[in-house]
């Protein structure tokens, strides 16, 4: 859930902080006061598109910062850490800070847990924290793809193994059908294609490149390029140590010196003779090691020329084919496979056709299992939503989810899902978009969210409702308020409303108000309690804060709202 949002220089809001109740927070205010900007701040934290018009006049940038409390084991924590951010852990709970900035040029920056992230990542993370509903979402509720998504969300179908198997098999099926179509279209061009494949194979086989060969040749060339220098150094050193036909070496000279010293009287030069003997032994060892190194030094100029030639051939084929060696070898492998097929294209087509048919059968089997789950869930969802609608002043209405075969498979299965409504006894069932009014659509959407939240126990999730109570009033509005309050028992609820009957059920009420000093306009957001809250509800009821009748009605509404605690 979201604990707090700090807003600076966003539209008409210079600086304000919004503190949200863990259960239900209502946001109210006169039309044009700036409730939209309060909602915009939430949408920015959800990764919504930013533009320069959001920045307050005269400010360099707009900033929105949100502090969230989420379960420590939630996917949101893992996603934030995967993005390089961090969370503050405290027992089973974690605190996550999300920041969004928009500059005067419209450039946007987002940070999650202190790490910079693209807006797309922010949107992905926010999608696990928020569900936002407004009047535009009511229109989408009439869309069949959204109806299917809602049913699947209720049954958690897309988390099941059978659905994952279907999606994987669907992708494989699409690949096979693509290959089959391409092979069928290219049937007449296989001759030319075969010649191209054979030319590729001959070209590659003539050079016979190997993976890792370039690196090996480069290393060998480096050794050989320096081997002559090494040989000259070693030969010169050995000549000095061992001597040559024309000159004595160090070892020979040392032997002569040792013999001379040994001719003296006893003990006169014995110590010096022993020292030179030790030195001669060490130098002899060095000479032996240098000889061994010389024997291992490869100085074959012809071999170096061959390496240069091989490297040139490898560079040439990579340049001609415009691909590196691993890609070249893989293409060659594919070419051999395709060539075998190209030799009998009709047989290749028959083989692909068989594989397509087998894969389609497996898909239909998986789609059937998914359909069975959807039908069972549809009956249960229909009963529960109809029950919710009865408590939302739609006692005679019947809601049903119809699942039938779509006639063809798609990435979601083989079902056509429709949300149907019979608005009153005796009325035929019809598509929501055809039969539900704006007020009825609001209540259906609310009923769905209550059922989904109760079914899936969305701990830590936040539902945001933006004036979904448009087009209703009176007792219906009271029932909407009650259902929102009950939804807030299992999830956090934030409601932007113009109805006092709904606002009275909030645990916290934030009022957006606008003031001006003649030069600038300022919007502030503050929590109201006690008499201030009563006065705000009176204004929402009658347009006046000091109306006695409206104040009495407001007090009654607050008392009624308190019974839902």
C-alpha positions in Angstrom: 0.0 0.0 0.0 1.0 3.6 -0.4 1.6 5.6 2.8 2.5 9.0 1.5 3.0 11.1 -1.7 5.0 14.3 -1.7 4.3 16.6 -4.6 6.3 19.6 -5.6 5.6 22.0 -8.6 3.1 19.7 -10.2 0.5 21.8 -12.1 -1.3 24.1 -9.6 0.3 22.3 -6.6 3.4 24.1 -5.4 4.1 21.8 -2.5 1.9 19.3 -0.7 2.0 15.9 1.0 -0.8 13.4 0.9 -1.0 10.8 3.7 -3.1 7.8 3.0 -5.0 5.5 5.4 -4.2 1.8 5.2 -7.9 1.2 4.4 -10.0 3.8 2.7 -9.0 7.4 1.8 -11.4 9.7 0.0 -10.2 12.8 -2.0 -12.8 15.5 -2.4 -12.9 19.2 -3.4 -14.7 21.6 -5.6 -14.7 21.2 -9.4 -11.5 22.7 -10.7 -9.7 22.7 -7.4 -7.0 20.3 -8.6 -8.2 16.8 -7.7 -7.0 15.8 -11.1 -3.4 16.7 -10.2 -3.6 14.6 -7.0 -4.6 11.7 -9.2 -1.9 12.6 -11.8 0.7 12.3 -9.1 -0.4 8.7 -8.6 -0.4 8.0 -12.3 3.2 9.4 -12.7 4.4 7.0 -10.0 2.7 4.3 -12.1 4.8 5.1 -15.1 2.3 7.2 -17.0 3.6 9.4 -19.9 5.0 12.7 -18.7 5.0 16.1 -20.5 6.2 19.6 -19.9 2.7 20.9 -19.3 2.7 19.2 -15.9 5.4 21.4 -14.5 4.2 24.4 -12.5 4.8 27.8 -14.2 8.2 29.2 -13.3 9.6 25.9 -11.8 12.4 23.9 -13.3 10.9 20.5 -12.7 8.0 18.7 -11.0 8.7 16.0 -8.5 6.5 13.3 -7.1 7.8 10.9 -4.4 5.8 8.0 -3.1 6.5 5.8 0.0 5.1 2.3 -0.2 4.7 -0.4 2.5 4.7 -3.8 0.9 5.1 -7.5 2.0 8.8 -8.4 2.3 8.2 -11.5 0.2 6.3 -9.7 -2.6 7.3 -9.8 -6.3 7.6 -6.0 -6.0 10.6 -6.3 -3.7 12.3 -8.7 -6.1 11.6 -6.5 -9.1 13.0 -3.4 -7.3 16.2 -5.3 -6.4 16.5 -6.7 -9.9 16.4 -3.1 -11.2 19.3 -2.2 -8.9 17.2 -0.6 -6.2 16.9 -1.4 -2.5 14.1 -1.7 0.1 14.1 -1.2 3.8 13.1 -4.4 5.6 11.4 -4.5 8.9 10.1 -8.0 9.8 7.5 -9.1 7.3 7.1 -5.6 5.8 9.3 -3.6 3.5 9.5 0.1 2.6 10.0 1.2 -1.0 10.6 4.7 -2.2 9.6 5.6 -5.8 10.5 9.0 -7.3 9.4 10.6 -10.6 10.6 13.9 -12.0 9.5 15.9 -15.0 11.6 18.7 -16.4 10.5 21.9 -18.2 11.5 20.2 -21.5 9.3 17.2 -20.7 12.1 14.9 -20.0 11.3 12.4 -17.3 13.4 10.5 -14.7 12.3 7.7 -12.5 13.9 6.0 -9.5 12.9 2.9 -7.7 14.6 2.2 -4.4 17.2 4.8 -5.2 18.1 3.3 -8.6 17.3 5.0 -11.9 14.9 2.9 -14.1 13.1 3.4 -17.4 9.4 4.5 -17.2 8.5 1.0 -18.6 10.1 -0.7 -15.6 8.3 1.7 -13.2 5.0 0.8 -15.0 5.6 -2.9 -14.6 6.4 -2.5 -10.9 3.4 -0.2 -10.3 1.1 -2.6 -12.0 1.7 -5.0 -9.1 0.9 -2.2 -6.6 -2.0 -0.4 -8.1 -5.3 -0.9 -9.9 -6.8 2.3 -11.2 -10.4 2.7 -12.4 -12.0 5.7 -13.9 -14.8 6.3 -16.4 -12.5 5.3 -19.2 -12.1 1.9 -17.5 -15.9 1.5 -17.5 -15.7 1.7 -21.3 -13.0 -0.9 -21.4 -15.2 -3.2 -19.3 -17.3 -3.6 -22.4 -14.3 -4.9 -24.3 -14.2 -8.7 -24.6 -10.4 -9.0 -24.2 -10.7 -7.2 -20.9 -13.6 -9.4 -19.9 -11.6 -12.4 -20.6 -8.7 -11.0 -18.6 -11.0 -10.3 -15.7 -12.3 -13.9 -15.7 -8.8 -15.3 -15.9 -7.8 -13.0 -13.0 -10.6 -14.3 -10.9 -9.7 -17.9 -11.5 -5.9 -17.1 -11.6 -5.8 -19.1 -14.8 -2.7 -17.4 -16.1 -0.8 -18.6 -13.1 -1.6 -22.3 -13.9 0.7 -24.8 -15.4 -1.8 -25.7 -18.1 -1.9 -22.1 -19.3 1.9 -21.8 -19.4 2.0 -25.1 -21.4 -0.6 -23.7 -23.8 1.3 -20.4 -24.3 4.5 -22.3 -25.0 2.7 -24.7 -27.4 1.0 -21.7 -29.1 4.3 -20.1 -29.8 5.6 -23.3 -31.3 2.5 -23.7 -33.4 2.8 -20.2 -34.8 6.4 -20.9 -35.7 5.5 -24.1 -37.5 2.6 -22.5 -39.4 4.9 -19.7 -40.4 7.5 -22.2 -41.7 4.7 -24.1 -43.5 3.3 -21.0 -45.2 6.8 -19.8 -46.2 7.7 -23.3 -47.6 4.4 -23.5 -49.5 4.9 -20.0 -51.0 8.4 -20.7 -52.0 7.7 -24.1 -53.5 8.5 -22.9 -57.0 11.8 -21.2 -55.9 13.4 -24.2 -54.3 15.7 -24.7 -57.3 17.3 -21.3 -57.0 17.3 -21.6 -53.3 19.1 -25.0 -53.6 21.9 -23.5 -55.7 22.4 -20.7 -53.2 22.5 -23.2 -50.3 25.0 -25.4 -52.1 27.2 -22.4 -52.9 27.2 -21.4 -49.3 28.2 -24.8 -48.1 31.0 -25.1 -50.7 32.3 -21.7 -49.8 32.4 -22.5 -46.1 33.7 -26.1 -46.5 36.6 -24.8 -48.7 37.9 -22.7 -45.9 36.7 -25.0 -43.1 36.7 -22.3 -40.3 36.6 -23.5 -36.7 35.2 -21.8 -33.6 38.0 -20.3 -31.6 40.5 -20.7 -34.5 41.1 -17.0 -34.9 42.2 -16.6 -31.3 44.5 -19.6 -31.4 46.1 -18.3 -34.7 46.6 -14.9 -33.2 48.4 -16.3 -30.1 50.6 -18.6 -32.3 51.5 -15.7 -34.6 52.5 -13.5 -31.6 54.8 -16.3 -30.4 56.4 -16.8 -33.8 56.7 -13.1 -34.5 58.9 -12.8 -31.4 60.7 -16.1 -31.6 63.6 -14.9 -33.8 64.4 -12.1 -31.2 64.2 -14.7 -28.4 66.6 -17.0 -30.4 69.1 -14.3 -31.0 69.1 -13.4 -27.3 69.5 -17.0 -26.2 72.2 -17.8 -28.7 74.2 -14.7 -27.8 73.9 -15.5 -24.1 75.0 -19.1 -24.6 78.0 -18.0 -26.7 79.2 -15.8 -23.9 78.7 -18.5 -21.3 79.9 -21.6 -23.2 82.2 -20.0 -25.7 82.7 -20.6 -29.4 85.2 -21.9 -31.9 87.0 -18.6 -31.8 86.6 -17.5 -28.2 86.4 -18.9 -24.7 83.2 -18.6 -22.7 82.7 -17.5 -19.1 82.6 -21.2 -17.9 86.0 -21.9 -19.6 87.5 -18.8 -18.1 86.2 -19.7 -14.7 87.7 -23.1 -15.0 91.1 -21.6 -15.8 90.9 -19.2 -12.9 90.0 -22.0 -10.5 93.0 -24.0 -11.7 95.3 -21.0 -11.2 94.1 -20.4 -7.7 94.5 -24.1 -6.8 98.2 -23.9 -7.6 99.0 -21.7 -4.6 100.1 -22.8 -1.2 97.5 -24.6 0.9 94.7 -22.3 2.2 96.1 -19.2 0.5 93.4 -19.0 -2.2 91.3 -22.1 -1.3 88.2 -20.0 -0.3 88.3 -18.0 -3.5 88.6 -21.2 -5.5 85.6 -22.7 -3.8 83.6 -19.5 -4.4 84.4 -19.6 -8.1 83.5 -23.3 -8.2 80.1 -22.5 -6.8 79.6 -19.7 -9.2 80.7 -21.9 -12.1 78.1 -24.5 -11.0 75.3 -21.9 -11.0 76.3 -20.5 -14.4 76.4 -24.0 -15.7 72.8 -24.6 -14.5 71.7 -21.3 -16.2 73.4 -22.5 -19.4 71.5 -25.8 -19.3 68.2 -24.0 -18.9 68.9 -21.5 -21.7 69.8 -24.4 -24.0 66.5 -26.1 -23.2 64.7 -22.8 -23.9 66.5 -22.5 -27.2 65.5 -26.0 -28.2 61.8 -25.1 -27.5 61.9 -21.9 -29.5 60.1 -22.4 -32.7 61.6 -20.3 -35.5 59.9 -21.4 -38.6 59.4 -18.4 -41.0 57.4 -20.6 -43.3 55.0 -21.5 -40.5 54.4 -17.9 -39.7 53.6 -17.2 -43.4 51.1 -20.0 -43.3 49.4 -18.6 -40.2 49.2 -15.1 -41.9 47.6 -16.8 -44.9 45.1 -18.7 -42.8 44.1 -15.6 -40.9 43.6 -13.7 -44.2 41.4 -16.5 -45.5 39.2 -16.4 -42.4 38.9 -12.6 -42.5 38.0 -12.7 -46.2 35.2 -15.3 -45.8 33.8 -13.4 -42.9 33.8 -10.2 -44.9 32.3 -11.8 -47.9 29.5 -13.5 -46.0 29.0 -10.6 -43.5 28.9 -12.9 -40.5 31.2 -14.2 -37.8 32.5 -17.8 -37.7 29.9 -19.1 -35.2 27.0 -17.6 -37.2 28.6 -18.9 -40.4 28.8 -22.5 -39.1 25.2 -22.3 -37.8 24.0 -21.1 -41.2 25.9 -23.8 -42.9 24.3 -26.4 -40.6 20.8 -25.0 -41.4 21.7 -24.9 -45.1 22.5 -28.6 -45.0 19.2 -29.4 -43.3 17.3 -27.2 -45.7 19.1 -28.6 -48.6 18.0 -32.1 -47.7 14.4 -30.7 -47.6 14.9 -28.8 -50.8 15.8 -32.0 -52.7 12.2 -33.1 -52.0 10.1 -30.0 -51.2 6.8 -31.7 -51.3 8.0 -34.3 -48.7 9.2 -31.4 -46.6 5.8 -29.8 -46.8 4.1 -33.0 -45.9 6.4 -33.3 -42.9 5.6 -29.8 -41.8 1.9 -30.3 -42.3 2.0 -33.4 -40.0 3.8 -31.4 -37.3 1.4 -28.6 -37.6 -1.6 -31.0 -37.3 -0.1 -32.7 -34.2 0.7 -29.4 -32.5 -2.8 -28.2 -33.2 -4.3 -31.3 -31.6 -2.2 -30.7 -28.5 -3.3 -27.1 -28.4 -6.9 -28.1 -28.7 -6.5 -30.5 -25.8 -4.9 -27.8 -23.6 -7.5 -25.2 -24.7 -10.2 -27.7 -23.6 -8.7 -28.0 -20.2 -8.5 -24.2 -19.9 -12.1 -23.9 -21.1 -13.3 -26.3 -18.4 -11.7 -24.2 -15.7 -13.1 -21.0 -17.2 -16.6 -22.3 -17.3 -16.5 -23.4 -13.7 -15.1 -20.0 -12.7 -17.7 -18.2 -14.8 -20.6 -19.7 -12.9 -19.0 -18.9 -9.6 -18.1 -15.3 -10.7 -21.7 -14.8 -12.1 -23.3 -15.7 -8.8 -20.9 -13.6 -6.7 -21.2 -10.5 -8.8 -25.0 -10.8 -9.0 -25.0 -10.9 -5.2 -22.9 -7.8 -5.0 -25.2 -6.0 -7.4 -28.2 -6.7 -5.2 -26.4 -4.8 -2.5 -25.7 -2.0 -4.9 -29.3 -1.2 -5.5 -29.5 -3.4 -8.6 -31.7 -6.1 -6.9 -33.4 -7.2 -10.0 -30.3 -7.4 -12.2 -28.6 -10.6 -13.1 -25.0 -10.7 -14.2 -23.6 -13.7 -16.1 -20.4 -14.7 -17.7 -20.8 -16.6 -20.9 -18.0 -18.9 -22.1 -18.3 -20.5 -25.5 -16.1 -21.7 -28.3 -14.5 -18.9 -30.3 -14.3 -21.0 -33.4 -10.5 -20.7 -33.6 -7.6 -20.8 -31.3 -5.7 -17.7 -30.2 -2.8 -16.9 -27.8 -5.3 -17.1 -24.8 -7.0 -20.3 -25.8 -10.2 -21.1 -27.7 -12.8 -19.2 -25.7 -15.1 -16.3 -26.4 -15.9 -14.7 -23.1 -18.8 -12.2 -22.7 -20.1 -10.3 -19.7 -23.9 -10.1 -20.0 -26.5 -8.2 -18.0 -30.2 -8.6 -17.5 -31.0 -5.2 -16.0 -34.4 -6.2 -14.5 -36.6 -9.4 -14.3 -37.8 -10.4 -17.7 -35.1 -8.5 -19.6 -33.0 -10.5 -22.0 -29.3 -10.8 -21.3 -27.2 -8.5 -23.5 -23.7 -7.2 -23.8 -22.7 -4.7 -21.1 -21.9 -2.1 -23.6 -25.4 -2.5 -25.1 -27.5 -2.5 -22.0 -25.7 -1.0 -19.0 -25.9 2.7 -18.2 -22.9 4.7 -16.9 -24.1 4.3 -13.3 -24.7 0.6 -13.8 -21.3 0.1 -15.4 -19.7 1.8 -12.3 -21.5 -0.6 -10.0 -20.7 -3.7 -12.1 -17.0 -2.7 -12.1 -17.0 -2.1 -8.3 -18.8 -5.4 -7.8 -16.1 -7.2 -9.9 -13.3 -5.6 -8.0 -14.8 -6.5 -4.6 -15.2 -10.1 -5.7 -11.7 -10.3 -7.2 -10.1 -8.8 -4.1 -12.0 -11.2 -1.8 -11.1 -14.2 -4.1 -7.4 -13.5 -4.4 -6.6 -11.7 -1.1 -4.5 -8.9 -2.7 -2.5 -8.1 0.4 -0.8 -4.8 0.1 -2.6 -3.9 -3.2 -4.1 -0.4 -3.8 -7.3 0.3 -5.7 -7.8 3.8 -7.0 -11.3 4.8 -8.1 -11.6 8.1 -10.0 -15.2 9.3 -9.8 -16.7 6.0 -10.7 -19.8 7.1 -8.9 -20.7 9.5 -11.7 -24.3 9.1 -12.7 -25.5 7.8 -9.4 -26.8 9.2 -6.1 -29.1 8.7 -3.1 -29.3 5.2 -1.8 -27.3 3.8 -4.6 -24.4 6.1 -3.7 -24.6 4.9 -0.1 -24.4 1.3 -1.3 -21.4 2.1 -3.4 -19.7 3.7 -0.4 -20.4 0.6 1.7 -18.9 -1.7 -0.9 -15.8 0.4 -1.2 -15.5 0.3 2.6 -15.8 -3.5 2.6 -13.2 -3.7 -0.2 -10.9 -1.7 2.0 -11.0 -4.4 4.6 -8.8 -6.6 2.4 -6.9 -3.9 0.3 -6.1 -0.2 0.4 -8.7 1.9 -1.4 -8.3 5.5 -2.7 -11.4 7.2 -4.0 -11.8 10.5 -5.8 -15.5 11.4 -5.4 -18.0 14.2 -5.6 -20.6 12.4 -3.6 -20.9 12.9 0.2 -22.6 9.5 0.5 -19.4 7.9 -0.7 -17.0 10.2 1.1 -18.6 9.5 4.4 -17.3 5.9 4.4 -13.7 6.9 4.2 -11.3 6.3 7.1 -9.4 9.5 6.0 -10.7 12.4 3.9 -8.4 14.7 2.0 -9.8 17.9 0.7 -8.2 19.6 -2.4 -8.7 23.4 -2.3 -7.6 26.3 -4.5 -6.6 29.8 -3.4 -5.1 32.8 -5.1 -3.2 35.9 -4.1 -4.1 37.7 -7.3 -0.9 36.8 -9.0 -0.6 33.0 -8.6 -3.0 30.2 -7.9 -2.2 27.6 -5.3 -3.7 24.2 -4.6 -3.4 22.6 -1.2 -4.4 19.2 0.1 -5.2 18.7 3.7 -6.9 16.1 5.9 -10.2 17.1 7.5 -11.6 15.8 10.7 -14.5 16.5 13.0 -16.4 19.6 12.2 -14.2 20.4 9.2 -15.1 17.1 7.7 -18.7 17.6 8.5 -18.6 21.0 6.8 -17.0 19.5 3.7 -19.7 16.9 3.4 -22.3 19.6 3.8 -20.7 21.5 1.0 -20.8 18.4 -1.2 -24.5 17.9 -0.3 -25.8 21.5 -0.7 -23.0 23.7 -2.0 -23.0 25.5 1.4 -20.9 24.7 4.5 -23.1 26.5 6.9 -26.5 25.0 5.9 -28.1 23.6 9.0 -30.0 20.9 7.2 -26.9 19.9 5.2 -24.8 19.8 8.4 -27.3 17.5 10.0 -27.4 15.3 7.0 -23.6 15.2 6.9 -23.4 14.2 10.5 -25.8 11.4 9.8 -23.8 10.2 6.9 -20.6 10.2 9.0 -22.4 8.2 11.7 -23.6 5.8 9.1 -20.1 5.5 7.6 -18.7 4.7 11.1 -20.9 1.6 11.3 -18.8 0.0 8.6 -15.6 0.2 10.7 
